[in-house]
Amino acid sequence: FQWGFGHIFAGGYAAGYYSYKWEEVLSADAFFMFVDNGIYNDEIAKRFLQEILCRGGSRPAMDSFKAFA
């Protein structure tokens, strides 16, 4: 039981679980944008600040990540 996923898919939680996995993909993409271009890249840091952090929930998260990428 402890190693099963039945509890995830039995009660309508599957979509929520999928969103957690998708968030991990988006977070990894943002992180590797810094890794690939330099952790201390001012241009990328400024874009991350403006397009993701400052926007917050004012627009859909996907729109923010697309604008950042």
Buried (B, 14 or more C-beta within 10 A) or exposed (E): EEEEEEEEEEEEEEEEEEEEEEEEEBEEEBEEBBEEEEEEBEEBBEBBEEBBEEBEEEEEBEEBBEEBE
